[in-house]
Amino acid sequence: MNRLILTHLSEVPQTLVKKINQQYAVHSHKALSLKTIEFQLGGPYDSNMKREIQQLAFQFATDTIFLKETFNPNQIRLLAFDMDSTLINIECIDEIARQCGKVEEVSRITEASMRGEIKNFSESLIARVKLLKEVPASDLETVYKERLQLNPGAKNLIQVAQIMGWKTLLVSGGFTFFTNKIKELLQLDESHSNTLEIIDGYLTGHVIGPIVDGAAKANFVKTACERLGLSTQAALVMGDGSNDLPMMEIAGLSIGYQPKPIVQEKADGTFQFVGLDGVLDLFQVN
């Protein structure tokens, strides 16, 4: 039996509930809370049906999660996040570029990479970082203090996850300058990202060490699960861009937060309206 979750900022509209019941093979439905309703669908859903339901739900400012048949909320023990545009509100590399007047050049590459139009993330990152040569390292601190904010629901989700005993993992194609600060701020268990080379107070335009790309993100999730003695089905993964897809594919549950179209298509859930903590009703947590 396939399960569909509808979640809303305040209350799932009853008009939407009626439309779902009328238009699809619904076996039953129940409220997990005022904000979240679970439907048992009598038949499997394909990509077209998923797209139809998403489009219908979005008309009512309601988000969707299509649960795998094997999903068991009691199995989740690891919460893994992307950082830029998922856990936080900005793409840090674009904001660094804004400081030096190169935001259009850099953001153009960033957007194409996150949409999956540039297949090699490492090459796209190298090209963008090269444009940051001779940017003062102090600009990173300016971006952190003046532009970076946590996305809605981030803090609550992480606090609840920690109360439930989940491990927390930040895996980012961004930079250690920011991930280290976020890790400390939120008391995360682990973080992995890329290191910008800085010499004499200026960026050199190079990244130090292996680049954290999509494959690396998936490997960090896999390794974290192995340390817990669990399969990757124990992971709840949240991201927004194409380089998050490898770790989403191996997870027990994947959520695209304000995702690029390719992620919206492939992730189990899409959050366009609710905060990151909109997923908590699945775990019957107040």
Number of C-alpha atoms within 10 A of each C-alpha: 14 18 22 23 23 25 29 24 15 12 14 22 17 9 10 17 15 10 13 16 16 10 9 14 15 17 14 12 16 11 14 17 17 14 18 24 21 21 22 16 18 14 13 11 17 8 10 10 12 17 14 11 21 21 15 16 22 17 10 13 17 27 26 24 24 23 20 14 10 10 16 15 14 9 14 22 22 26 22 27 25 27 28 25 18 24 23 18 15 19 17 21 21 21 22 24 21 17 16 15 12 16 18 12 14 24 18 12 19 21 16 16 21 22 19 19 13 16 14 13 23 17 13 18 23 14 15 24 20 16 19 23 16 16 19 19 19 11 18 19 14 14 19 18 10 8 13 17 12 16 18 17 15 18 16 15 18 20 15 15 20 18 9 13 11 19 20 24 22 25 29 27 24 23 20 17 16 20 22 16 12 19 18 12 10 13 13 18 13 17 21 21 24 22 18 21 17 18 11 9 12 17 23 20 18 19 18 10 10 11 20 24 23 22 15 21 26 25 16 20 28 20 15 21 19 12 9 12 10 17 18 24 20 26 29 26 28 30 30 29 28 25 27 28 25 17 28 29 17 20 27 23 26 27 27 29 26 20 24 17 15 17 27 22 17 17 26 22 26 26 25 18 16 21 18 24 16 21 21 15 19 18 13 10 12 7
